[in-house]
Amino acid sequence: MRVYLPATTTVLQRLLAEGRLEGPQTVFTVTPQLRDFYELSEDSEELEYAALLAAARASLRLIDVDPGAARRRVVLAADVPDASVTPMEDEGADAGAARTTADVRLADVASAHLDVAEAEEDVRAAVAVVLEADLGSEDAQFVVDQAEGHELAWYASQEIGPVLDLL
């Protein structure tokens, strides 16, 4: 199953150093809740993009607690065993949120998605207010929307090391 793992540049460094990220992990994927939320049952490409965007929002929350990470959202697209994934059905959980018990190995990563340098200022501002946005602040949501307006750049898994070297 394809999952989207929110991360930071620190997490990417650990993935490269250790070759895996130990489970369990919170991920985003095409769940029944995501299908219901978007009222789509057929267009899996749009639903996967929605899961990727939800993971990018979660990356903002991770950056908030990782002061050493670059101020760039990071999402890993990885393939894990279907049986390892359980959708989160908690009230208030993001549509598409799930848990995987599987380790995410570097070999499982299909691609990495990162903000480019031009997004850093907007991401820095969004990180400072993302929790307020989660709680309903319209002003904070506007700041987060600015960061989310930047498209994430796509990198093949073998490009992760060189991308980190450029940061």
C-alpha positions as CSV (number, residue, x, y, z in Angstrom):
1,M,0.0,0.0,0.0
2,R,1.3,3.5,-0.8
3,V,1.6,5.7,2.2
4,Y,2.7,9.2,2.7
5,L,4.9,9.7,5.7
6,P,5.3,13.2,7.1
7,A,8.9,13.9,8.0
8,T,11.6,16.6,8.5
9,T,15.1,16.9,7.1
10,T,16.4,15.4,10.4
11,V,14.2,12.3,9.7
12,L,15.6,12.1,6.2
13,Q,19.2,12.1,7.6
14,R,18.2,9.3,10.0
15,L,16.7,7.3,7.2
16,L,19.9,7.6,5.2
17,A,22.1,6.8,8.2
18,E,20.1,3.8,9.4
19,G,18.5,2.6,6.2
20,R,15.0,2.5,7.8
21,L,12.6,4.3,10.1
22,E,11.3,2.1,12.8
23,G,7.5,1.5,13.1
24,P,5.0,2.3,14.2
25,Q,4.6,5.5,12.2
26,T,1.7,7.9,11.5
27,V,1.1,8.0,7.8
28,F,-1.5,9.3,5.4
29,T,-3.1,7.1,2.7
30,V,-6.3,6.6,0.8
31,T,-8.6,5.4,3.5
32,P,-12.4,5.0,3.5
33,Q,-12.6,8.2,5.6
34,L,-10.6,10.1,2.9
35,R,-12.9,8.8,0.2
36,D,-15.9,9.9,2.1
37,F,-14.5,13.3,2.9
38,Y,-13.8,14.1,-0.7
39,E,-16.8,12.2,-1.9
40,L,-14.7,10.4,-4.5
41,S,-14.5,6.7,-4.9
42,E,-12.9,6.3,-8.3
43,D,-10.2,8.9,-8.8
44,S,-7.3,7.4,-6.8
45,E,-4.8,9.9,-8.2
46,E,-6.7,12.8,-6.7
47,L,-7.1,11.0,-3.4
48,E,-3.4,10.1,-3.2
49,Y,-2.6,13.8,-3.8
50,A,-5.0,14.7,-0.9
51,A,-3.1,12.2,1.3
52,L,0.2,13.8,0.3
53,L,-1.1,17.2,1.2
54,A,-2.3,16.0,4.5
55,A,1.1,14.6,5.2
56,A,2.7,17.9,4.2
57,R,0.5,19.7,6.8
58,A,1.6,17.1,9.4
59,S,5.2,17.8,8.4
60,L,4.7,21.4,9.6
61,R,3.8,20.0,13.1
62,L,6.9,17.9,13.1
63,I,9.2,20.8,12.1
64,D,7.6,22.7,15.1
65,V,9.2,20.2,17.5
66,D,12.4,19.7,15.6
67,P,14.4,23.0,15.9
68,G,17.4,21.5,14.0
69,A,15.4,20.7,10.9
70,A,15.4,22.9,7.8
71,R,12.3,24.9,7.5
72,R,11.0,22.8,4.6
73,R,8.1,20.4,4.6
74,V,9.1,16.8,3.8
75,V,6.9,13.9,2.8
76,L,8.1,10.4,1.9
77,A,6.0,8.2,-0.4
78,A,6.6,4.6,0.5
79,D,5.1,1.2,0.0
80,V,4.3,-0.9,3.0
81,P,2.4,-4.1,3.5
82,D,-1.4,-3.6,3.4
83,A,-1.9,-5.6,6.6
84,S,0.4,-3.2,8.5
85,V,-1.8,-0.2,7.9
86,T,-4.8,0.7,10.1
87,P,-6.9,3.9,9.5
88,M,-7.3,6.2,12.4
89,E,-10.9,6.5,13.3
90,D,-10.5,8.8,16.2
91,E,-12.8,11.8,16.2
92,G,-10.7,14.8,15.1
93,A,-8.2,12.7,13.2
94,D,-7.3,14.0,9.7
95,A,-9.1,12.2,6.9
96,G,-6.5,9.8,5.5
97,A,-4.6,9.4,8.7
98,A,-3.4,5.9,9.5
99,R,-0.8,4.0,11.5
100,T,1.6,1.5,10.0
101,T,3.4,-1.0,12.2
102,A,5.9,-1.7,9.5
103,D,9.4,-0.3,9.4
104,V,9.8,2.1,6.5
105,R,13.0,1.0,4.8
106,L,14.9,3.2,2.4
107,A,14.2,0.5,-0.2
108,D,10.5,1.0,0.4
109,V,10.6,4.7,-0.4
110,A,9.4,5.5,-3.9
111,S,10.0,9.3,-3.7
112,A,10.7,12.2,-1.4
113,H,8.8,15.5,-1.7
114,L,10.4,18.6,-0.2
115,D,9.9,22.3,-0.3
116,V,12.3,24.4,-2.4
117,A,14.3,27.3,-0.9
118,E,11.7,29.9,-2.0
119,A,9.2,28.3,0.4
120,E,11.4,28.5,3.6
121,E,10.1,31.9,4.8
122,D,6.5,30.9,4.4
123,V,7.1,27.5,6.0
124,R,8.9,29.2,8.9
125,A,5.9,31.4,9.5
126,A,3.5,28.5,9.2
127,V,5.4,26.4,11.6
128,A,5.0,29.1,14.2
129,V,1.2,29.1,13.9
130,V,0.2,25.7,12.6
131,L,-1.2,24.5,16.0
132,E,-3.3,27.7,16.2
133,A,-4.6,27.0,12.7
134,D,-5.5,23.5,13.9
135,L,-7.5,25.0,16.7
136,G,-9.5,27.2,14.3
137,S,-7.7,30.5,14.1
138,E,-8.5,32.1,10.7
139,D,-5.4,34.4,10.9
140,A,-3.1,31.4,11.5
141,Q,-4.9,29.4,8.8
142,F,-4.1,32.2,6.3
143,V,-0.4,31.9,7.2
144,V,-0.4,28.1,6.8
145,D,-2.2,28.5,3.5
146,Q,0.7,30.7,2.3
147,A,3.1,27.8,3.0
148,E,0.7,25.2,1.5
149,G,0.6,27.3,-1.7
150,H,4.1,26.1,-2.5
151,E,4.3,22.9,-4.5
152,L,6.6,20.2,-3.1
153,A,9.5,19.2,-5.4
154,W,9.7,15.5,-6.3
155,Y,12.9,13.5,-5.8
156,A,13.7,9.9,-6.5
157,S,14.8,8.0,-3.4
158,Q,18.4,7.9,-4.7
159,E,18.4,11.7,-4.8
160,I,17.7,12.2,-1.1
161,G,21.3,12.3,0.0
162,P,22.4,14.9,-2.7
163,V,19.3,17.0,-1.8
164,L,20.2,17.0,1.8
165,D,23.8,18.0,0.9
166,L,22.5,21.0,-0.9
167,L,20.5,22.3,2.1
